[in-house]
Amino acid sequence: MERDSQLELYEAVAARLKEAHTRVRELHVPEGVRMALSRKLLAVTAVAKHDLADAARRLDRLMKDLDEGRFPQGD
């Protein structure tokens, strides 16, 4: 049963990462901001390999920031 819930979480994180990548790609922001957001997405992806629950939390925060228009500073 635990394996099923882990698989469901993995599928949910994967779908949300795909959605987040699409949203970042479609944003009308300076290239430096887009790159910073892309780095955050890569970090979430890396965390997902070791700790799915933490990756889900990080992704939730990132999506909330996108929803509220809070973007990192670009280089």
Secondary structure, 3 states (H helix, E strand, C coil): CHHHHHHHHHHHHHHHHHHHHHHHHHCCCCHHHHHHHHHHHHHHHHHHCCCHHHHHHHHHHHHHHHHCCCCCCCC
